[in-house]
Amino acid sequence: MRGNLMFARRFIRAAAVPAMVLAQGLAALAQSNLVDPRSIAPFVPAPWEAVDRMLEIAAVTEDDLVYDLGSGDGRILVRAAKNFGARAVGFEINRELVRETESAIQAAGVESLAEIYEKNIFDADLSPATVITVYLLGSSYMQLKPKIELELRPGTRLVSYCSGIPGWKAARTETILAGGKEQKIYLYVLGRHY
């Protein structure tokens, strides 16, 4: 009995260390200039292979207007414009990331197709988009879902990396290897997701 109790104490202490490290890391991230308290998700860049596959699964063409919600460093905007010829608009709440995106757009030479707005996604009019890309936490979708349902037209494609939208049925789900891990990409077509 005493041995089991000692093992349990060691296990709890060992398990607490990663939790403490994670908590410290999240606290440091929250104090960094990459997290805005108004944000519904932290900035974590999607791996390039995921970005490319998201745009392919959404069947993006030069006729599309791609909106990237919480566009981070602008990688989806640049890829949509450069590789698919689509017009791409990003909404990002963090000024530092907006500046980084502006530099990336200029460096890629796609200023005529891609643009970034320093704006909260809840203040943006999503109705012009034909394709929406998102990489958010699962819980963030509960906040965003009413806006999407209200503003997006039937037929608009929404592609999500890692998290599905609760209560919606994906038109397509694909598992890819990205960043060394298996991750899912979900494609939804507005008007056909219930």
HURA-V305346 format. One record per residue. N is the residue number from 1. D_CENTER is the distance of its C-alpha to the mean C-alpha in whole Angstrom. Layout:
# HURA-V305346
n=N d_center=D_CENTER
n=N d_center=D_CENTER
This chain:
# HURA-V305346
n=1 d_center=49
n=2 d_center=49
n=3 d_center=47
n=4 d_center=44
n=5 d_center=44
n=6 d_center=44
n=7 d_center=41
n=8 d_center=39
n=9 d_center=39
n=10 d_center=38
n=11 d_center=35
n=12 d_center=34
n=13 d_center=34
n=14 d_center=33
n=15 d_center=30
n=16 d_center=30
n=17 d_center=29
n=18 d_center=26
n=19 d_center=25
n=20 d_center=26
n=21 d_center=25
n=22 d_center=21
n=23 d_center=22
n=24 d_center=23
n=25 d_center=20
n=26 d_center=18
n=27 d_center=21
n=28 d_center=21
n=29 d_center=17
n=30 d_center=18
n=31 d_center=21
n=32 d_center=19
n=33 d_center=18
n=34 d_center=14
n=35 d_center=14
n=36 d_center=15
n=37 d_center=17
n=38 d_center=16
n=39 d_center=12
n=40 d_center=11
n=41 d_center=8
n=42 d_center=9
n=43 d_center=8
n=44 d_center=8
n=45 d_center=8
n=46 d_center=7
n=47 d_center=11
n=48 d_center=13
n=49 d_center=14
n=50 d_center=11
n=51 d_center=10
n=52 d_center=13
n=53 d_center=13
n=54 d_center=11
n=55 d_center=13
n=56 d_center=16
n=57 d_center=15
n=58 d_center=15
n=59 d_center=18
n=60 d_center=17
n=61 d_center=20
n=62 d_center=22
n=63 d_center=22
n=64 d_center=19
n=65 d_center=17
n=66 d_center=13
n=67 d_center=11
n=68 d_center=8
n=69 d_center=7
n=70 d_center=6
n=71 d_center=7
n=72 d_center=8
n=73 d_center=11
n=74 d_center=11
n=75 d_center=11
n=76 d_center=10
n=77 d_center=12
n=78 d_center=15
n=79 d_center=15
n=80 d_center=15
n=81 d_center=18
n=82 d_center=19
n=83 d_center=19
n=84 d_center=19
n=85 d_center=21
n=86 d_center=19
n=87 d_center=18
n=88 d_center=15
n=89 d_center=14
n=90 d_center=11
n=91 d_center=11
n=92 d_center=11
n=93 d_center=13
n=94 d_center=14
n=95 d_center=17
n=96 d_center=17
n=97 d_center=14
n=98 d_center=15
n=99 d_center=18
n=100 d_center=17
n=101 d_center=15
n=102 d_center=18
n=103 d_center=20
n=104 d_center=18
n=105 d_center=18
n=106 d_center=22
n=107 d_center=22
n=108 d_center=21
n=109 d_center=23
n=110 d_center=21
n=111 d_center=22
n=112 d_center=24
n=113 d_center=20
n=114 d_center=17
n=115 d_center=17
n=116 d_center=15
n=117 d_center=16
n=118 d_center=16
n=119 d_center=15
n=120 d_center=14
n=121 d_center=12
n=122 d_center=15
n=123 d_center=17
n=124 d_center=16
n=125 d_center=18
n=126 d_center=16
n=127 d_center=19
n=128 d_center=19
n=129 d_center=16
n=130 d_center=17
n=131 d_center=14
n=132 d_center=10
n=133 d_center=7
n=134 d_center=4
n=135 d_center=2
n=136 d_center=4
n=137 d_center=8
n=138 d_center=10
n=139 d_center=12
n=140 d_center=10
n=141 d_center=11
n=142 d_center=14
n=143 d_center=14
n=144 d_center=12
n=145 d_center=14
n=146 d_center=17
n=147 d_center=16
n=148 d_center=15
n=149 d_center=18
n=150 d_center=20
n=151 d_center=19
n=152 d_center=18
n=153 d_center=21
n=154 d_center=22
n=155 d_center=21
n=156 d_center=17
n=157 d_center=15
n=158 d_center=11
n=159 d_center=9
n=160 d_center=7
n=161 d_center=6
n=162 d_center=8
n=163 d_center=9
n=164 d_center=11
n=165 d_center=12
n=166 d_center=16
n=167 d_center=19
n=168 d_center=17
n=169 d_center=19
n=170 d_center=17
n=171 d_center=19
n=172 d_center=18
n=173 d_center=16
n=174 d_center=16
n=175 d_center=16
n=176 d_center=16
n=177 d_center=17
n=178 d_center=14
n=179 d_center=15
n=180 d_center=18
n=181 d_center=17
n=182 d_center=16
n=183 d_center=13
n=184 d_center=12
n=185 d_center=11
n=186 d_center=12
n=187 d_center=13
n=188 d_center=15
n=189 d_center=17
n=190 d_center=18
n=191 d_center=22
n=192 d_center=22
n=193 d_center=19
n=194 d_center=22
